[in-house]
Amino acid sequence: MGDYVELPGVRTWYETDGAEDAEPLLLLHGGLSTNETWGAQRADLAAAYRLFLPERRAHGHTPDVEGPLSYGDMADDTVDFIEAVVQGPAHLVGWSDGGIVALLVALARPDLVRKVVAIGANFRPTPEIAAEPEMLEHMADDHPAMAQLRDLYAAVSPDGADHWPVVMSKLADMFAVEPALTTAELSRITAPTLILTGDDDMMTLEHTIDLYRAIPASQLAVVPGTSHAVPMERPALVNTLILDFLTKDPVATMLPIRRAGEGRDG
């Protein structure tokens, strides 16, 4: 089911799934997309958790706002959503832009975050770390590569299909300069974090490894034979990795290197 909640920054659409008395888990969709893209994850995750699926400002059923878009504002909206709707700490599972937002929330409000799964996320702007430097050039609102995302937007946006070029322009501007986190900032994240990526993601593996190494209590999963769309391409494996990380305690490894001083696998 879906409903709106009036948050300080934007009237936000969200959906829920799973048992009401289960631990809360937020699913944070990717940029330019909607909750529809979590279709391959919802059933498995709802069997174990109470799911909350907010659609961010200018995405899906949630309207655009005046002025530019920023990850910081989206993270603030997510904090407001957790406080108003979830009313307690939750697990955050974010894909692409949703993963960036999850990391920002974990950094700003550790009291609201249990564990984080960041899928295909980056902590520096796209021009710095894209596997294909020309990627932003493909983001013209009428580019054929955008057709599926454009159709998802047009089907549900309260701003109407004609607003798509405005949103695309705002997001392209944001992607060019954000996020702008440092490894020193990431080192302050205390929530156990799983960094998950396809082995052929839009961001370089080197950047993903830097992200993994910067967060102290982190684990890394690289799914073979997949791209930035890894949750759609290998859903059963991705769901297993997410649930294993969220539900189980870390195992004690036999030959720790990175975690040798921790006394446990983080």
Secondary structure, 3 states (H helix, E strand, C coil): CEEEEECCCCEEEEEEECCCCCCEEEEECCCCCCHHHHCCCHHHHHCCCEEEEECCCCCCCCCCCCCCCCHHHHHHHHHHHHHHHHCCCEEEEEECHHHHHHHHHHHHCHHHEEEEEEECCCCCCHHHHECCHHHHHHCCCCCHHHHHHHHHHHHHCCCCHHHHHHHHHHHHHHHHHCCCCCHHHHCCCCCCEEEEEECCCCECHHHHHHHHHHCCCEEEEEECCCCCCHHHHCHHHHHHHHHHHHHCCCCCCCCCCCCCCCCCCC
